[in-house]
Amino acid sequence: MKPVLLGVAIALLVSACATTTSPTGRRQMVGGVSQAELDQLGAQAFAQTKQKEKVSTDGRQNGYVQCVVNALVAQLPPQYRGVRWETAVFVDKEPNAFALPGGKVGVNTGILTVAKNQDQLAAVIGHEIGHVISRHHEERLTRQMGAQTGLAVLGALAGAAYGDGAAGTVNQLGGMTAQTAFLLPGSRTQESEADVVGQRLMAEAGFDPAQAVNLWQNMMAASGGRSPQWLSTHPDPANRIRELQRDAPALSGVYQQAQAAGRKPRCG
């Protein structure tokens, strides 16, 4: 009976999936999870991270990051602008950042030593927000439904719908938390797409898109010319720099229009 019920659950999940188009025109398979459920999972992963990591209480750091986030969010599609975006700065030397469905952004203090100005920080955060608006988290969950027989996602959804007890029961079988599901690196395709979406977003917000190139040059220099461990699943840094250099001239007009329209962030 249990295999039959599981098969029905999987069939229902798969039937709820749909083929859609990402912001770059790429076809992607998403579905089976509502936006409200995605937002709940994002909030859960964010809360778990804040419990595990030391959160900075430095007012200047937090204000700086929030200022950049606010400028970027102001240029998002309406369904994302209407979300109350929350940021947290984590005291961690690893140069990393993330964004989650539901308007959650986390930035390690280590990234502030690599991103030398507000434009470079916008390149980092724009990339992470690019994952959210490109629906990469939903795409990943959809893929996991098929790859892991749906148990991991069912556990997360059970927790969102019926509480921790139900989530724990299913997760004993599937073995995945919201934090694990949402904070694992994306595929190289998703990472490249987030670069494209994030660089355009920063230009629309009034940040210089050419500074995305400088950011990655700084990142390479800080790691002794090697890709940091947390970027092991990302595109090759040298190729990434070339692609950002390729796209920057075409986005200069977008940047100039944003500046002319008064979008001139002063985050410090």
N, C-alpha and C positions, 0 to 999 in steps of 0.2 A: 504493500500500500504506500509506504514512504517513497519508493522510487517513482510511483505513479504521480503522487502529489508534487514531488520535485520536478518531474517532467512537465506537469501542467504549469507550475510556477515559471519554469524556464521558457516554456512556449509563450506564456503571457508577457514575459519580459521582452523576449525577442520580437514579438508582434508589435510591441509598443515602440520599437526603434524605428527610426526614419533616416533617410539619406538627406542631408542638407548641405549647404555651401558655407565654407568658412569665409572670413573677411578678405582672404586673398583669392577666393574662388576655388579652393580645394574642396573636393567632395569628401564628406565625412559622415560616419554612422553614429548617431546619438539617439538617446531616448531611454525610456524605462525608468527614469528618475525625474521627478518634477523639479521645477526651479526652487520651490519651497524646501524640498528635501535636500537639494544641493546646498542651499544656503545654510540649512541646519547642520549638514556635514562639515561645511566650511567653518562654521562657528565652533563646532565641536573640536575640530583639528586645531583651530587657533587657541582655544581654551587649554587644550592639552599641551601645546607648545609653551604657553605662558606659565603653566604650572611647572614645566620641566626646566625652563631657561630663566636666567636672571634678566628681569626687565629694567631697562635704564630709567632713572628718575630725573635725568638731566633735561631741564626745561628747554634749553637751546637746541639740543639734539632732537627732541621730540617735536618741537615747533618747526624745525627745519624740514624734517621728513614729512610732517603733516602738510606743510605749505606746498611741497612738490606734489604730494598726492592730490591735494585739492585742485591744483592747477591742471593736472592730467584728467582727473575725474570730470571736471567741468566740460571737457570735450568728448565725453563718452556718449553713446546712444542713450536715449531717455530712460530705458529700463535699468541702466546702471547708474545714471546720475541721481535717480530717486532713492538710492540706497545710502544709508548713513555709513560712510566709510570709517573704519577704525584702524589706527596704526599702533604698532608697538615696536620699540627699539630694544634689541636684545644685546646684552653685554657679552659679545662673542667676537674673538679676533678673526674668525673665518669670514672672508668677504662674500656674504651671501644675502639673499633677500627672497621673498615669496609673496604672492597674492593669492587669495582664495575666494571662491564664490561667497556671496553675502557681504562683500565689501571689507575684507580683512587684508591688511598689509603688514608684513613683518620685515624688519631690516636689521641686520647685524651691524654692530658698531665697526666691525672690520671693513665693511664696504665703504665707510666714510673716509678711510685712509687711502682708498683706491680711486673713488669718485672725487675728484679734486674740486669740483664746483657743482652748482645746482643743475647745470645741463647734463653733466655726466651722471649725477644721481637720478635725474629724470630718465636717462637712458636705461638704467637698471630697473627702476620701478615701472617704467613704461613697458619694458619687456615682460615683467611679471604680470602686470595688468593685461597685457596682450594675451597671455594664456587664458585669463578669465573670459574676456570678450570673444575669444576664438573658440570657446566652449571645450577647451582641452581637458578639463577635469571631467566633464560629462562624457567626452569621447573615451577617456581612459576607463571610466566606470563601465561604460557600455561594453568595451572590449573585455574587461574583467568578468563581466557577466557570462560571456561565452567561454572564456579561458578557464575560469575556476568554477564552473557549474552553477554560477549565480549565488553560491553560499555566502561569499564575503560581502557582496553588496546587499543581499537579503538581510544579513546581520545588521549592517549599518542602517538599513531602512527600518528594520524591526525596532532598533533602538530609538530611531526618530519617532516612530509611530506608537510604540507600546512600552518604551522605557528600557532602562539598563538591563533588567532581567532577561527580557526577550533577546536583546542584542547579545548578551553574554552567552546564551544558549546556542545561538546560531554561530557566533564567533568561535566557539569551541570547535566547531566543525570547519568553519572557513578560515579562522585565524587571521583576521585583518581588522585593524582599527581605522577610524576615519583619518587619523593623522598619517598612518602608513599609506593609505590609499591616495591621499591628497598631496603629500609632500615628497613622494618619490619623484625622481627626475622624469621629465617628459621624453618622448622619442625625439630623435634628431630632426624629424620632419616638423614636429611641434615646436621645437626650440628655434629652428630657422624661421618658421612662420611667426613666432612671437617676436623675433628680431624685426621682421618687416612691419608688423602691426605696431609694435612699440616705438619704432623710429618715426613712423608717420604720426603717431599720437603725440609724441614729444614735440614735433614740429607744429602741429595744430595748436598745441598748448603754449607755444611761444618759446620753446627751448630749441637751441641750435642742434639740428640733427647731425651735423658733422662731429659733434662732441661724443657721439656714440662710438666713433672710431677711436678717439683719444682714450675713452674709457677702456676699451679692450686692449689698447696698446699698454696702458697703465697696468691692466690685469696681468698681461704677459710679463711685463717687467717685474712686477711684484712677486711673481712665481718663478723667477729665474728663467723665463722663456718657455716654461712648461705649463701645460694646462693644469689648474688646480684639481685636486681629487674630486671635488664636488661637481666639476664640469666634465667628468670622464665620459658621460653619455651625451654630451652636447656636441655640436658641430666643431670641427677643427678650428681653433682660434684664428689661425692664419687665414683660412677660408672665410671665416666669419668677418674678419676685418676687411677683407677684399670686397665682400658683398655689401657691407655697410658703407664702404667708400664708394662703391658703384651707385648705391641708391641715394646718397646724400645730396648730390647736385640736383636731382629731380625734385627733392623735397625742399630745396632752398626757397623756392617760390612760395610753398605752403608756409614756411617759417616767416618769410617777409610779410605775407598777407596777415598772419597772426599778429605780428608786431605792429603793423599798420592799423589793425583793428583794436589795438590797445592791450593785447595779451602779452604783457611783459612781466613775467614772474619776478618777484624780488624776495627770494627765499633766503638769500645769504650764502 
